[in-house]
Amino acid sequence: MSEIGSLLTPTQREYLRGKSDITDDNERMTQNRIKDRITQGLVEDIQLLQQSIESDAVSIEYKDIVNDMPKGTRRQSISRAIVFICRLAAADDIDVDDLLKEVQIEVKEGRKRAIRERLRNDDESVTISELLEVVSAEEVIGDMSDEIDTGPTSIDRSNKREDTDNQ
């Protein structure tokens, strides 16, 4: 993978690996630059990327990014990124369990929006399981209620045979 535009510069990587000769003054400056790059990446770049990808402002999809990652490292790389973010949250006294629940909800809602968009575009590759993700049971029953013959709403007991009493 290319070093261009990555989170850390090659020099910063060498510093973090303990393979660079940096003076005390340069060490402080290097650490500040690393923090600045991380902060800028989280505060502005990640949000901008997410908004751009999800609004189709760019012709990049999440799958494209994953496909560019080495196959054997994808899950581990994503997991490490999540752990890193969770540790940042914990350092700010954010309840990580609540944060992860919020993230799960946002991811599910984003997936539903994407499936609905595919449905609006008459995408024939939408599967039944994807359809069930976006359509609630109430919606299905509500839409079909006029078409469903539910039969009598009460049981007429007046036609009961009275033979049982005479036996």
Contact map, one row per residue, 1 for C-alpha under 8 A:
11100000000000000000000000000000000000000000000000000000000000000001100000000000000000000000000000000000000000000000000000000000000000000000000000000000000000000000000
11110100000000000000000000000000000000000000000000000000000000000000000000000000000000000000000000000000000000000000000000000000000000000000000000000000000000000000000
11111100110000000000000000000000000000000000000000000000000000000000000000000000000000000000000000000000000000000000000000000000000000000000000000000000000000000000000
01111100000000000000000000000000000000000000000000000000000000000000000000000000000000000000000000000000000000000000000000000000000000000000000000000000000000000000000
00111110000000000000000000000000000000000000000000000000000000000000000000000000000000000000000000000000000000000000000000000000000000000000000000000000000000000000000
01111111100000000000000000000000000000000000000000000000000000000000000000000000000000000000000000000000000000000000000000000000000000000000000000000000000000000000000
00001111100000000000000000000000000011001000000000000000000000000000000000000000000000000000000000000000000000000000000000000000000000000000000000000000000000000000000
00000111110110000000000000000000010010000000000000000000000000000000000000000000000000000000000000000000000000000000000000000000000000000000000000000000000000000000000
00100111111110000000000000000000000000000000000000000000000000000000000000000000000000000000000000000000000000000000000000000000000000000000000000000000000000000000000
00100001111111000000000000000000000000000000000000000000000000000000000000000000000000000000000000000000000000000000000000000000000000000000000000000000000000000000000
00000000111111100001000000000000000000000000000000000000000000000000000000000000000000000000000000000000000000000000000000000000000000000000000000000000000000000000000
00000001111111110000000000000100010000000000000000000000000000000000000000000000000000000000000000000000000000000000000000000000000000000000000000000000000000000000000
00000001111111111000000000000000000000000000000000000000000000000000000000000000000000000000000000000000000000000000000000000000000000000000000000000000000000000000000
00000000011111111111000000000000000000000000000000000000000000000000000000000000000000000000000000000000000000000000000000000000000000000000000000000000000000000000000
00000000001111111111110000000000000000000000000000000000000000000000000000000000000000000000000000000000000000000000000000000000000000000000000000000000000000000000000
00000000000111111110000000000000000000000000000000000000000000000000000000000000000000000000000000000000000000000000000000000000000000000000000000000000000000000000000
00000000000011111111000000000000000000000000000000000000000000000000000000000000000000000000000000000000000000000000000000000000000000000000000000000000000000000000000
00000000000001111111000000000000000000000000000000000000000000000000000000000000000000000000000000000000000000000000000000000000000000000000000000000000000000000000000
00000000000001111111100000000000000000000000000000000000000000000000000000000000000000000000000000000000000000000000000000000000000000000000000000000000000000000000000
00000000001001101111110000000000000000000000000000000000000000000000000000000000000000000000000000000000000000000000000000000000000000000000000000000000000000000000000
00000000000000100011111000000000000000000000000000000000000000000000000000000000000000000000000000000000000000000000000000000000000000000000000000000000000000000000000
00000000000000100001111101100000000000000000000000000000000000000000000000000000000000000000000000000000000000000000000000000000000000000000000000000000000000000000000
00000000000000000000111111100000000000000000000000000000000000000000000000000000000000000000000000000000000000000000000000000000000000000000000000000000000000000000000
00000000000000000000011111110000000000000000000000000000000000000000000000000000000000000000000000000000000000000000000000000000000000000000000000000000000000000000000
00000000000000000000001111111000000000000000000000000000000000000000000000000000000000000000000000000000000000000000000000000000000000000000000000000000000000000000000
00000000000000000000011111111100000000000000000000000000000000000000000000000000000000000000000000000000000000000000000000000000000000000000000000000000000000000000000
00000000000000000000011111111110000000000000000000000000000000000000000000000000000000000000000000000000000000000000000000000000000000000000000000000000000000000000000
00000000000000000000000111111111000000000000000000000000000000000000000000000000000000000000000000000000000000000000000000000000000000000000000000000000000000000000000
00000000000000000000000011111111100000000000000000000000000000000000000000000000000000000000000000000000000000000000000000000000000000000000000000000000000000000000000
00000000000100000000000001111111110000000000000000000000000000000000000000000000000000000000000000000000000000000000000000000000000000000000000000000000000000000000000
00000000000000000000000000111111111000000000000000000000000000000000000000000000000000000000000000000000000000000000000000000000000000000000000000000000000000000000000
00000000000000000000000000011111111100000000000000000000000000000000000000000000000000000000000000000000000000000000000000000000000000000000000000000000000000000000000
00000000000000000000000000001111111110000000000000000000000000000000000000000000000000000000000000000000000000000000000000000000000000000000000000000000000000000000000
00000001000100000000000000000111111111000000000000000000000000000000000000000000000000000000000000000000000000000000000000000000000000000000000000000000000000000000000
00000000000000000000000000000011111111100000000000000000000000000000000000000000000000000000000000000000000000000000000000000000000000000000000000000000000000000000000
00000000000000000000000000000001111111110000000000000000000000000000000000000000000000000000000000000000000000000000000000000000000000000000000000000000000000000000000
00000011000000000000000000000000111111111000000000000000000000000000000000000000000000000000000000000000000000000000000000000000000000000000000000000000000000000000000
00000010000000000000000000000000011111111100000000000000000000000000000000000000000000000000000000000000000000000000000000000000000000000000000000000000000000000000000
00000000000000000000000000000000001111111110000000000000000000000000000000000000000000000000000000000000000000000000000000000000000000000000000000000000000000000000000
00000000000000000000000000000000000111111111100000000000000000000000000000000000000000000000000000000000000000000000000000000000000000000000000000000000000000000000000
00000010000000000000000000000000000011111111110000000000000000000000000000000000000000000000000000000000000000000000000000000000000000000000000000000000000000000000000
00000000000000000000000000000000000001111111111000000000000000000000000000000000000000000000000000000000000000000000000000000000000000000000000000000000000000000000000
00000000000000000000000000000000000000111111111000000000000000000000000000000000000000000000000000000000000000000000000000000000000000000000000000000000000000000000000
00000000000000000000000000000000000000011111111100000000000000000000000000000000000000000000000000000000000000000000000000000000000000000000000000000000000000000000000
00000000000000000000000000000000000000011111111110000000000000000000000000000000000000000000000000000000000000000000000000000000000000000000000000000000000000000000000
00000000000000000000000000000000000000001111111111000000000000000000000000000000000000000000000000000000000000000000000000000000000000000000000000000000000000000000000
00000000000000000000000000000000000000000111111111100000000000000000000000000000000000000000000000000000000000000000000000000000000000000000000000000000000000000000000
00000000000000000000000000000000000000000001111111110000000000000000000000000000000000000000000000000000000000000000000000000000000000000000000000000000000000000000000
00000000000000000000000000000000000000000000111111111000000000000000000000000000000000000000000000000000000000000000000000000000000000000000000000000000000000000000000
00000000000000000000000000000000000000000000011111111100000000000000000000000000000000000000000000000000000000000000000000000000000000000000000000000000000000000000000
00000000000000000000000000000000000000000000001111111110000000000000000000000000000000000000000000000000000000000000000000000000000000000000000000000000000000000000000
00000000000000000000000000000000000000000000000111111111110000000000000000000000000000000000000000000000000000000000000000000000000000000000000000000000000000000000000
00000000000000000000000000000000000000000000000011111111111111000000000000000000000000000000000000000000000000000000000000000000000000000000000000000000000000000000000
00000000000000000000000000000000000000000000000001111111100000000000000000000000000000000000000000000000000000000000000000000000000000000000000000000000000000000000000
00000000000000000000000000000000000000000000000000111111110000000000000000000000000000000000000000000000000000000000000000000000000000000000000000000000000000000000000
00000000000000000000000000000000000000000000000000011111111100000000000000000000000000000000000000000000000000000000000000000000000000000000000000000000000000000000000
00000000000000000000000000000000000000000000000000011111111000000000000000000000000000000000000000000000000000000000000000000000000000000000000000000000000000000000000
00000000000000000000000000000000000000000000000000011011111100000000000000000000000000000000000000000000000000000000000000000000000000000000000000000000000000000000000
00000000000000000000000000000000000000000000000000001001111110000000000000000000000000000000000000000000000000000000000000000000000000000000000000000000000000000000000
00000000000000000000000000000000000000000000000000001001011111011000000000000000000000000000000000000000000000000000000000000000000000000000000000000000000000000000000
00000000000000000000000000000000000000000000000000001000001111111000000000000000000000000000000000000000000000000000000000000000000000000000000000000000000000000000000
00000000000000000000000000000000000000000000000000001000000111111100000000000000000000000000000000000000000000000000000000000000000000000000000000000000000000000000000
00000000000000000000000000000000000000000000000000000000000011111110000000000000000000000000000000000000000000000000000000000000000000000000000000000000000000000000000
00000000000000000000000000000000000000000000000000000000000111111111000000000000000000000000000000000000000000000000000000000000000000000000000000000000000000000000000
00000000000000000000000000000000000000000000000000000000000111111111100000000000000000000000000000000000000000000000000000000000000000000000000000000000000000000000000
00000000000000000000000000000000000000000000000000000000000001111111100001000000000000000000000000000000000000000000000000000000000000000000000000000000000000000000000
00000000000000000000000000000000000000000000000000000000000000111111111000000000000000000000000000000000000000000000000000000000000000000000000000000000000000000000000
10000000000000000000000000000000000000000000000000000000000000011111110000000000000000000000000000000000000000000000000000000000000000000000000000000000000000000000000
10000000000000000000000000000000000000000000000000000000000000001111111011000000000000000000000000000000000000000000000000000000000000000000000000000000000000000000000
00000000000000000000000000000000000000000000000000000000000000000011111111000000000000000000000000000000000000000000000000000000000000000000000000000000000000000000000
00000000000000000000000000000000000000000000000000000000000000000010111111000000000000000000000000000000000000000000000000000000000000000000000000000000000000000000000
00000000000000000000000000000000000000000000000000000000000000000000011111100000000000000000000000000000000000000000000000000000000000000000000000000000000000000000000
00000000000000000000000000000000000000000000000000000000000000000000111111111000000000000000000000000000000000000000000000000000000000000000000000000000000000000000000
00000000000000000000000000000000000000000000000000000000000000000100111111111100000000000000000000000000000000000000000000000000000000000000000000000000000000000000000
00000000000000000000000000000000000000000000000000000000000000000000000111111110000000000000000000000000000000000000000000000000000000000000000000000000000000000000000
00000000000000000000000000000000000000000000000000000000000000000000000011111111000000000000000000000000000000000000000000000000000000000000000000000000000000000000000
00000000000000000000000000000000000000000000000000000000000000000000000011111111100000000000000000000000000000000000000000000000000000000000000000000000000000000000000
00000000000000000000000000000000000000000000000000000000000000000000000001111111110000000000000000000000000000000000000000000000000000000000000000000000000000000000000
00000000000000000000000000000000000000000000000000000000000000000000000000111111111000000000000000000000000000000000000000000000000000000000000000000000000000000000000
00000000000000000000000000000000000000000000000000000000000000000000000000011111111100000000000000000000000000000000000000000000000000000000000000000000000000000000000
00000000000000000000000000000000000000000000000000000000000000000000000000001111111110000000000000000000000000000000000000000000000000000000000000000000000000000000000
00000000000000000000000000000000000000000000000000000000000000000000000000000111111111000000000000000000000000000000000000000000000000000000000000000000000000000000000
00000000000000000000000000000000000000000000000000000000000000000000000000000011111111100000000000000000000000000000000000000000000000000000000000000000000000000000000
00000000000000000000000000000000000000000000000000000000000000000000000000000001111111110000000000000000000000000000000000000000000000000000000000000000000000000000000
00000000000000000000000000000000000000000000000000000000000000000000000000000000111111111000000000000000000000000000000000000000000000000000000000000000000000000000000
00000000000000000000000000000000000000000000000000000000000000000000000000000000011111111100000100000000000000000000000000000000000000000000000000000000000000000000000
00000000000000000000000000000000000000000000000000000000000000000000000000000000001111111110000000000000000000000000000000000000000000000000000000000000000000000000000
00000000000000000000000000000000000000000000000000000000000000000000000000000000000111111111000000000000000000000000000000000000000000000000000000000000000000000000000
00000000000000000000000000000000000000000000000000000000000000000000000000000000000011111111111100000000000000000000000000000000000000000000000000000000000000000000000
00000000000000000000000000000000000000000000000000000000000000000000000000000000000001111111111100000000000000000000000000000000000000000000000000000000000000000000000
00000000000000000000000000000000000000000000000000000000000000000000000000000000000000111111110000000000000000000000000000000000000000000000000000000000000000000000000
00000000000000000000000000000000000000000000000000000000000000000000000000000000000000011111110000000000000000000000000000000000000000000000000000000000000000000000000
00000000000000000000000000000000000000000000000000000000000000000000000000000000000000001111111000000000000000000000000000000000000000000000000000000000000000000000000
00000000000000000000000000000000000000000000000000000000000000000000000000000000000000001111111100100000000000000000000000000000000000000000000000000000000000000000000
00000000000000000000000000000000000000000000000000000000000000000000000000000000000000001100111111100000000000000000000000000000000000000000000000000000000000000000000
00000000000000000000000000000000000000000000000000000000000000000000000000000000000001001100011111110000000000000000000000000000000000000000000000000000000000000000000
00000000000000000000000000000000000000000000000000000000000000000000000000000000000000000000001111111000000000000000000000000000000000000000000000000000000000000000000
00000000000000000000000000000000000000000000000000000000000000000000000000000000000000000000001111111100000000000000000000000000000000000000000000000000000000000000000
00000000000000000000000000000000000000000000000000000000000000000000000000000000000000000000011111111110000000000000000000000000000000000000000000000000000000000000000
00000000000000000000000000000000000000000000000000000000000000000000000000000000000000000000000111111111000000000000000000000000000000000000000000000000000000000000000
00000000000000000000000000000000000000000000000000000000000000000000000000000000000000000000000011111111100000000000000000000000000000000000000000000000000000000000000
00000000000000000000000000000000000000000000000000000000000000000000000000000000000000000000000001111111110000000000000000000000000000000000000000000000000000000000000
00000000000000000000000000000000000000000000000000000000000000000000000000000000000000000000000000111111111000000000000000000000000000000000000000000000000000000000000
00000000000000000000000000000000000000000000000000000000000000000000000000000000000000000000000000011111111100000000000000000000000000000000000000000000000000000000000
00000000000000000000000000000000000000000000000000000000000000000000000000000000000000000000000000001111111110000000000000000000000000000000000000000000000000000000000
00000000000000000000000000000000000000000000000000000000000000000000000000000000000000000000000000000111111111000000000000000000000000000000000000000000000000000000000
00000000000000000000000000000000000000000000000000000000000000000000000000000000000000000000000000000011111111100000000000000000000000000000000000000000000000000000000
00000000000000000000000000000000000000000000000000000000000000000000000000000000000000000000000000000001111111110000000000000000000000000000000000000000000000000000000
00000000000000000000000000000000000000000000000000000000000000000000000000000000000000000000000000000000111111111000000000000000000000000000000000000000000000000000000
00000000000000000000000000000000000000000000000000000000000000000000000000000000000000000000000000000000011111111100000000000000000000000000000000000000000000000000000
00000000000000000000000000000000000000000000000000000000000000000000000000000000000000000000000000000000001111111110000000000000000000000000000000000000000000000000000
00000000000000000000000000000000000000000000000000000000000000000000000000000000000000000000000000000000000111111111000000000000000011000000000000000000000000000000000
00000000000000000000000000000000000000000000000000000000000000000000000000000000000000000000000000000000000011111111100000000000000000000000000000000000000000000000000
00000000000000000000000000000000000000000000000000000000000000000000000000000000000000000000000000000000000001111111110000000000000000000000000000000000000000000000000
00000000000000000000000000000000000000000000000000000000000000000000000000000000000000000000000000000000000000111111111000000100011001000000000000000000000000000000000
00000000000000000000000000000000000000000000000000000000000000000000000000000000000000000000000000000000000000011111111100000000000001000000000000000000000000000000000
00000000000000000000000000000000000000000000000000000000000000000000000000000000000000000000000000000000000000001111111110000000000000000000000000000000000000000000000
00000000000000000000000000000000000000000000000000000000000000000000000000000000000000000000000000000000000000000111111111100100000000000000000000000000000000000000000
00000000000000000000000000000000000000000000000000000000000000000000000000000000000000000000000000000000000000000011111111110100000000000000000000000000000000000000000
00000000000000000000000000000000000000000000000000000000000000000000000000000000000000000000000000000000000000000001111111100000000000000000000000000000000000000000000
00000000000000000000000000000000000000000000000000000000000000000000000000000000000000000000000000000000000000000000111111100000000000000000000000000000000000000000000
00000000000000000000000000000000000000000000000000000000000000000000000000000000000000000000000000000000000000000000011111110000000000000000000000000000000000000000000
00000000000000000000000000000000000000000000000000000000000000000000000000000000000000000000000000000000000000000000011111111100000000000000000000000000000000000000000
00000000000000000000000000000000000000000000000000000000000000000000000000000000000000000000000000000000000000000000001001111100000000000000000000000000000000000000000
00000000000000000000000000000000000000000000000000000000000000000000000000000000000000000000000000000000000000000000000000111110000000000000000000000000000000000000000
00000000000000000000000000000000000000000000000000000000000000000000000000000000000000000000000000000000000000000010011000111111011000000000000000000000000000000000000
00000000000000000000000000000000000000000000000000000000000000000000000000000000000000000000000000000000000000000000000000001111111000000000000000000000000000000000000
00000000000000000000000000000000000000000000000000000000000000000000000000000000000000000000000000000000000000000000000000000111111100000000000000000000000000000000000
00000000000000000000000000000000000000000000000000000000000000000000000000000000000000000000000000000000000000000000000000000011111110000000000000000000000000000000000
00000000000000000000000000000000000000000000000000000000000000000000000000000000000000000000000000000000000000000010000000000111111111000000000000000000000000000000000
00000000000000000000000000000000000000000000000000000000000000000000000000000000000000000000000000000000000000000010000000000111111111100000000000000000000000000000000
00000000000000000000000000000000000000000000000000000000000000000000000000000000000000000000000000000000000000000000000000000001111111110000000000000000000000000000000
00000000000000000000000000000000000000000000000000000000000000000000000000000000000000000000000000000000000000010000000000000000111111110000000000000000000000000000000
00000000000000000000000000000000000000000000000000000000000000000000000000000000000000000000000000000000000000010011000000000000011111110000000000000000000000000000000
00000000000000000000000000000000000000000000000000000000000000000000000000000000000000000000000000000000000000000000000000000000001111111011000000000000000000000000000
00000000000000000000000000000000000000000000000000000000000000000000000000000000000000000000000000000000000000000000000000000000000111111111000000000000000000000000000
00000000000000000000000000000000000000000000000000000000000000000000000000000000000000000000000000000000000000000000000000000000000000111111100000000000000000000000000
00000000000000000000000000000000000000000000000000000000000000000000000000000000000000000000000000000000000000000000000000000000000000011111110000000000000000000000000
00000000000000000000000000000000000000000000000000000000000000000000000000000000000000000000000000000000000000000000000000000000000000111111111000000000000000000000000
00000000000000000000000000000000000000000000000000000000000000000000000000000000000000000000000000000000000000000000000000000000000000111111111100000000000000000000000
00000000000000000000000000000000000000000000000000000000000000000000000000000000000000000000000000000000000000000000000000000000000000001111111110000000000000000000000
00000000000000000000000000000000000000000000000000000000000000000000000000000000000000000000000000000000000000000000000000000000000000000111111110000000000000000000000
00000000000000000000000000000000000000000000000000000000000000000000000000000000000000000000000000000000000000000000000000000000000000000011111111000000000000000000000
00000000000000000000000000000000000000000000000000000000000000000000000000000000000000000000000000000000000000000000000000000000000000000001111111110000000000000000000
00000000000000000000000000000000000000000000000000000000000000000000000000000000000000000000000000000000000000000000000000000000000000000000111111110000000000000000000
00000000000000000000000000000000000000000000000000000000000000000000000000000000000000000000000000000000000000000000000000000000000000000000001111111000000000000000000
00000000000000000000000000000000000000000000000000000000000000000000000000000000000000000000000000000000000000000000000000000000000000000000000111111000000000000000000
00000000000000000000000000000000000000000000000000000000000000000000000000000000000000000000000000000000000000000000000000000000000000000000000111111100000000000000000
00000000000000000000000000000000000000000000000000000000000000000000000000000000000000000000000000000000000000000000000000000000000000000000000001111110000000000000000
00000000000000000000000000000000000000000000000000000000000000000000000000000000000000000000000000000000000000000000000000000000000000000000000000011111100000000000000
00000000000000000000000000000000000000000000000000000000000000000000000000000000000000000000000000000000000000000000000000000000000000000000000000001111100000000000000
00000000000000000000000000000000000000000000000000000000000000000000000000000000000000000000000000000000000000000000000000000000000000000000000000000111111000000000000
00000000000000000000000000000000000000000000000000000000000000000000000000000000000000000000000000000000000000000000000000000000000000000000000000000111111000000000000
00000000000000000000000000000000000000000000000000000000000000000000000000000000000000000000000000000000000000000000000000000000000000000000000000000001111100000000000
00000000000000000000000000000000000000000000000000000000000000000000000000000000000000000000000000000000000000000000000000000000000000000000000000000001111110000000000
00000000000000000000000000000000000000000000000000000000000000000000000000000000000000000000000000000000000000000000000000000000000000000000000000000000011111100000000
00000000000000000000000000000000000000000000000000000000000000000000000000000000000000000000000000000000000000000000000000000000000000000000000000000000001111110000000
00000000000000000000000000000000000000000000000000000000000000000000000000000000000000000000000000000000000000000000000000000000000000000000000000000000000111110000000
00000000000000000000000000000000000000000000000000000000000000000000000000000000000000000000000000000000000000000000000000000000000000000000000000000000000111111000000
00000000000000000000000000000000000000000000000000000000000000000000000000000000000000000000000000000000000000000000000000000000000000000000000000000000000011111100000
00000000000000000000000000000000000000000000000000000000000000000000000000000000000000000000000000000000000000000000000000000000000000000000000000000000000000111111000
00000000000000000000000000000000000000000000000000000000000000000000000000000000000000000000000000000000000000000000000000000000000000000000000000000000000000011111110
00000000000000000000000000000000000000000000000000000000000000000000000000000000000000000000000000000000000000000000000000000000000000000000000000000000000000001111111
00000000000000000000000000000000000000000000000000000000000000000000000000000000000000000000000000000000000000000000000000000000000000000000000000000000000000001111111
00000000000000000000000000000000000000000000000000000000000000000000000000000000000000000000000000000000000000000000000000000000000000000000000000000000000000000111111
00000000000000000000000000000000000000000000000000000000000000000000000000000000000000000000000000000000000000000000000000000000000000000000000000000000000000000111111
00000000000000000000000000000000000000000000000000000000000000000000000000000000000000000000000000000000000000000000000000000000000000000000000000000000000000000011111
